[in-house]
């Protein structure tokens, strides 16, 4: 005898209905920020993939939209929303517009634009297909999965700057140049540091070209290849480590709507209690600007690292000179 008990809605749909109810009740008005994907995952204790699916469903139902610089907000067209469960059909092409196959570069640049605005979790084959008004299957001729899509996005981004040949004179000037080029990439694409792994490196030509360029910058120093590749990886990790802090701060500001300056104001009482207790006399002399200046932190870290590397190069030259004697 079949059971009459209804199956519970999937978790993502329950999240959609809760947010929908807040919108319909007026708790969230058109233009108000809605919880981000990471905030949904944290608040509802679900996986990021489930939160991403919930956000996609809200977007498909016409309840939310993305505003550059503001993140995901309640749509200004919420009065025209569709019934629950009705998804958005592919966008029709303009009348008379020639039907053209999507190019790989067009696909990647659109995915990068989504990641730049909404974060890497918002990128999916379904979302890309909706942007182009095509069926998701049409994108698989360019990429076979999201992992491959992110890999190709990373390669595309690393191909943006032109690496000068041969570059400035001297190994230090060259290493400063490649580090600052990568720092600017991370500032422009905040998702980039999370797409890179050192233990399982992305074997893509544009990123490999950065490593090759760095290794060439160390030509003529007499260093073994082991030292040269470790230097290239260490330099790259220095950039990414500071860039992750920068990305986390931008994301926190977008999710909470609280700037770093305002956050420090809310912490002032607690900070004053600790710093004026006499237990931390040196920390009490530090200003908030020094702590929050990620550009300054990057430049300091780069300079001090290269100072140390210069000592290694000099000691290697001294050892070689002694061997010749």
C-alpha positions as CSV (number, residue, x, y, z in Angstrom):
1,X,0.0,0.0,0.0
2,X,1.6,3.2,-1.1
3,X,2.3,5.8,1.5
4,X,0.5,9.1,1.4
5,X,3.3,10.9,3.2
6,X,4.8,13.6,1.0
7,X,8.5,13.7,0.5
8,X,10.2,16.7,2.2
9,X,11.4,19.4,0.0
10,X,15.2,19.4,-0.8
11,X,17.2,21.7,1.4
12,X,17.9,24.2,-1.3
13,X,14.2,24.7,-2.0
14,X,13.5,25.2,1.8
15,X,16.1,28.0,1.8
16,X,14.5,29.5,-1.3
17,X,11.1,29.5,0.3
18,X,12.4,31.1,3.5
19,X,14.0,33.9,1.6
20,X,11.0,34.2,-0.7
21,X,8.8,34.6,2.3
22,X,10.9,37.4,3.7
23,X,10.8,39.2,0.3
24,X,7.0,38.9,0.0
25,X,6.5,40.0,3.6
26,X,8.5,43.2,2.9
27,X,11.4,42.3,5.3
28,X,13.6,42.4,2.2
29,X,12.8,45.2,-0.2
30,X,13.9,45.7,-3.8
31,X,17.5,46.7,-3.8
32,X,18.2,45.2,-0.3
33,X,21.2,42.8,-0.1
34,X,20.3,39.2,0.3
35,X,22.5,36.6,2.0
36,X,25.5,35.6,0.0
37,X,26.3,32.0,-1.0
38,X,28.8,31.7,1.9
39,X,26.4,33.3,4.3
40,X,23.6,30.9,3.3
41,X,25.9,27.9,3.7
42,X,26.8,29.1,7.2
43,X,23.4,30.2,8.4
44,X,21.5,27.2,7.1
45,X,24.4,24.7,7.8
46,X,24.4,23.4,4.2
47,X,27.2,22.8,1.7
48,X,28.3,25.6,-0.6
49,X,26.9,23.6,-3.5
50,X,23.5,23.6,-1.9
51,X,23.7,27.3,-1.2
52,X,24.7,27.9,-4.8
53,X,21.8,26.0,-6.0
54,X,19.4,28.0,-3.8
55,X,20.8,31.3,-5.1
56,X,20.4,30.0,-8.7
57,X,16.8,29.1,-8.0
58,X,16.1,32.6,-6.5
59,X,17.6,34.2,-9.6
60,X,15.7,31.9,-11.9
61,X,12.5,32.8,-10.1
62,X,13.2,36.5,-10.7
63,X,13.5,37.3,-7.0
64,X,17.1,38.4,-7.0
65,X,19.6,40.0,-9.3
66,X,23.2,41.0,-9.3
67,X,24.4,44.6,-9.1
68,X,28.0,45.4,-9.7
69,X,29.6,46.6,-6.5
70,X,26.6,45.7,-4.4
71,X,26.4,41.9,-4.8
72,X,23.1,40.0,-5.0
73,X,20.1,42.1,-4.1
74,X,16.3,41.7,-4.2
75,X,15.2,42.3,-7.8
76,X,13.4,45.5,-8.7
77,X,11.0,43.4,-10.7
78,X,9.8,41.2,-7.9
79,X,6.2,42.0,-8.7
80,X,6.7,40.2,-12.0
81,X,8.2,37.0,-10.5
82,X,7.2,33.6,-11.7
83,X,5.3,30.9,-9.7
84,X,7.4,28.5,-7.6
85,X,9.2,25.9,-9.6
86,X,8.9,27.7,-12.9
87,X,12.4,28.3,-14.3
88,X,13.6,31.0,-16.7
89,X,13.7,29.8,-20.3
90,X,16.8,30.6,-22.4
91,X,16.9,34.2,-23.4
92,X,15.6,34.7,-26.9
93,X,18.0,36.0,-29.5
94,X,17.4,39.5,-31.0
95,X,15.3,39.4,-34.1
96,X,17.4,39.1,-37.1
97,X,20.6,38.4,-35.1
98,X,22.8,35.8,-36.7
99,X,23.1,32.6,-34.8
100,X,26.8,32.3,-33.8
101,X,28.5,29.5,-31.9
102,X,29.9,30.6,-28.6
103,X,33.7,30.9,-28.6
104,X,35.9,29.5,-25.8
105,X,37.2,33.0,-25.0
106,X,33.6,34.4,-24.8
107,X,32.6,31.7,-22.4
108,X,35.7,32.2,-20.2
109,X,35.4,36.0,-20.1
110,X,31.8,35.7,-19.0
111,X,32.6,33.2,-16.3
112,X,35.4,35.5,-15.1
113,X,33.0,38.5,-15.0
114,X,30.6,36.5,-12.9
115,X,33.4,35.4,-10.5
116,X,34.7,38.9,-10.2
117,X,31.3,40.2,-9.2
118,X,29.7,37.4,-7.2
119,X,32.6,35.1,-6.3
120,X,33.7,31.7,-7.6
121,X,30.8,29.8,-6.0
122,X,28.4,31.6,-8.3
123,X,30.0,30.2,-11.4
124,X,28.3,27.2,-12.8
125,X,27.5,25.7,-16.2
126,X,23.8,26.4,-15.6
127,X,24.5,30.1,-14.7
128,X,26.7,30.5,-17.8
129,X,24.0,29.0,-20.0
130,X,21.5,31.4,-18.6
131,X,23.8,34.4,-19.4
132,X,24.0,33.3,-23.0
133,X,20.4,32.1,-23.4
134,X,21.5,28.7,-24.4
135,X,21.1,25.1,-23.1
136,X,23.8,24.1,-20.7
137,X,24.9,21.2,-22.9
138,X,26.0,23.7,-25.6
139,X,28.9,24.8,-23.2
140,X,30.4,21.3,-22.9
141,X,32.1,21.6,-26.2
142,X,34.4,24.1,-24.5
143,X,34.7,22.7,-20.9
144,X,33.7,19.3,-19.5
145,X,33.1,20.3,-15.9
146,X,33.3,23.3,-13.4
147,X,36.8,22.2,-12.3
148,X,38.0,22.4,-15.9
149,X,36.2,25.8,-16.3
150,X,37.9,27.2,-13.3
151,X,41.3,25.9,-14.5
152,X,40.7,27.6,-17.9
153,X,39.5,30.8,-16.2
154,X,42.8,30.9,-14.2
155,X,44.8,30.4,-17.3
156,X,42.9,33.1,-19.1
157,X,43.6,35.5,-16.2
158,X,47.3,34.8,-16.1
159,X,47.4,35.6,-19.8
160,X,46.2,39.2,-19.2
161,X,49.6,40.9,-18.4
162,X,52.3,40.9,-21.0
163,X,55.5,39.5,-19.6
164,X,58.4,41.8,-20.9
165,X,61.3,40.1,-22.6
166,X,63.9,40.3,-21.2
167,X,62.5,42.6,-18.6
168,X,64.3,45.1,-16.3
169,X,68.0,44.7,-15.5
170,X,68.9,42.6,-12.4
171,X,67.3,39.6,-10.8
172,X,65.7,41.7,-8.0
173,X,64.0,44.1,-10.4
174,X,62.6,41.2,-12.3
175,X,61.3,39.4,-9.3
176,X,59.6,42.7,-8.1
177,X,58.0,43.1,-11.5
178,X,56.5,39.6,-11.7
179,X,55.3,39.8,-8.1
180,X,53.5,43.1,-8.6
181,X,52.0,41.8,-11.9
182,X,50.5,38.9,-10.0
183,X,49.4,41.1,-7.1
184,X,47.5,43.3,-9.5
185,X,45.9,40.2,-11.0
186,X,44.7,39.2,-7.5
187,X,43.4,42.6,-6.8
188,X,41.4,42.5,-10.1
189,X,40.2,39.0,-9.6
190,X,39.7,38.3,-5.9
191,X,38.7,34.7,-6.5
192,X,42.1,33.9,-8.1
193,X,44.1,32.9,-5.0
194,X,41.4,30.2,-4.1
195,X,41.7,28.7,-7.6
196,X,45.4,27.9,-7.2
197,X,47.1,24.9,-5.5
198,X,50.8,24.4,-4.9
199,X,50.6,20.6,-4.2
200,X,48.4,20.0,-7.3
201,X,49.5,22.8,-9.7
202,X,47.4,23.8,-12.7
203,X,49.2,22.6,-15.8
204,X,48.1,25.5,-18.0
205,X,50.4,27.5,-20.4
206,X,49.8,31.1,-19.2
207,X,50.4,30.3,-15.5
208,X,53.4,28.1,-16.4
209,X,54.8,31.0,-18.5
210,X,54.9,33.1,-15.3
211,X,56.9,30.4,-13.5
212,X,59.2,30.0,-16.5
213,X,59.8,33.8,-16.6
214,X,60.6,33.8,-12.9
215,X,63.1,31.0,-13.4
216,X,64.8,32.9,-16.3
217,X,65.0,35.9,-14.0
218,X,67.4,33.9,-11.9
219,X,69.7,32.9,-14.8
220,X,73.3,33.7,-14.2
221,X,73.2,33.5,-10.4
222,X,74.7,30.0,-10.4
223,X,71.9,28.7,-8.2
224,X,70.8,25.0,-8.6
225,X,67.4,24.5,-10.1
226,X,66.1,23.2,-6.8
227,X,66.7,26.6,-5.2
228,X,65.4,28.5,-8.3
229,X,62.1,26.6,-8.3
230,X,61.6,27.0,-4.6
231,X,62.2,30.7,-4.9
232,X,59.6,30.9,-7.7
233,X,57.0,29.1,-5.6
234,X,57.8,31.0,-2.4
235,X,57.5,34.3,-4.2
236,X,54.2,33.2,-5.7
237,X,52.9,32.0,-2.3
238,X,53.8,35.4,-0.7
239,X,51.6,37.1,-3.2
240,X,48.7,34.7,-2.8
241,X,48.8,34.7,1.1
242,X,48.4,38.4,1.3
243,X,45.8,38.4,-1.5
244,X,43.7,35.9,0.4
245,X,43.5,38.3,3.3
246,X,42.5,41.1,0.9
247,X,39.8,38.9,-0.7
248,X,38.4,37.8,2.7
249,X,38.1,41.4,3.8
250,X,36.3,42.5,0.6
251,X,34.0,39.4,1.0
252,X,33.3,40.2,4.6
253,X,32.4,43.8,3.7
254,X,30.0,42.6,1.0
255,X,28.3,40.0,3.2
256,X,27.9,42.3,6.2
257,X,27.7,45.7,4.7
258,X,30.2,46.8,7.3
259,X,33.4,48.5,6.2
260,X,36.7,47.8,7.9
261,X,36.7,51.3,9.5
262,X,33.2,50.7,10.8
263,X,34.1,47.3,12.1
264,X,37.1,48.8,14.0
265,X,34.7,51.4,15.5
266,X,32.5,48.6,16.9
267,X,35.6,47.0,18.4
268,X,37.1,50.2,19.9
269,X,35.8,49.7,23.4
270,X,37.2,46.1,23.6
271,X,40.5,47.2,21.9
272,X,40.9,50.1,24.3
273,X,40.3,47.9,27.3
274,X,43.0,45.5,26.2
275,X,45.5,48.0,24.9
276,X,45.2,50.4,27.9
277,X,45.5,47.6,30.4
278,X,49.3,47.9,30.3
279,X,49.8,44.3,29.3
280,X,50.5,45.2,25.6
281,X,52.5,48.4,25.6
282,X,54.0,47.9,22.2
283,X,50.7,46.9,20.5
284,X,49.2,50.0,22.0
285,X,51.4,52.1,19.8
286,X,50.2,50.5,16.6
287,X,47.6,52.3,14.5
288,X,44.7,50.7,12.7
289,X,46.0,52.0,9.4
290,X,49.2,49.9,9.7
291,X,47.2,46.8,10.4
292,X,44.7,47.2,7.6
293,X,47.1,48.3,4.8
294,X,47.3,45.2,2.7
295,X,49.2,46.9,0.0
296,X,51.8,48.0,2.5
297,X,51.9,44.5,4.0
298,X,52.5,43.0,0.5
299,X,55.3,45.5,-0.3
300,X,56.9,45.0,3.1
301,X,56.8,41.2,2.7
302,X,58.2,41.3,-0.8
303,X,61.0,43.7,0.2
304,X,62.0,41.6,3.3
305,X,61.8,38.4,1.3
306,X,64.0,39.7,-1.4
307,X,66.5,41.0,1.2
308,X,66.8,37.5,2.5
309,X,67.1,36.0,-0.9
310,X,69.9,38.5,-1.7
311,X,71.8,37.1,1.3
312,X,71.4,33.6,-0.1
313,X,72.7,34.7,-3.5
314,X,75.7,36.4,-1.9
315,X,76.6,33.4,0.2
316,X,76.4,31.2,-2.8
317,X,78.8,33.4,-4.7
318,X,81.2,33.5,-1.7
319,X,81.1,29.7,-1.5
320,X,81.9,29.4,-5.2
321,X,84.8,31.9,-4.9
322,X,86.3,29.8,-2.0
323,X,86.0,26.6,-4.0
324,X,87.9,28.2,-6.9
325,X,90.7,29.1,-4.5
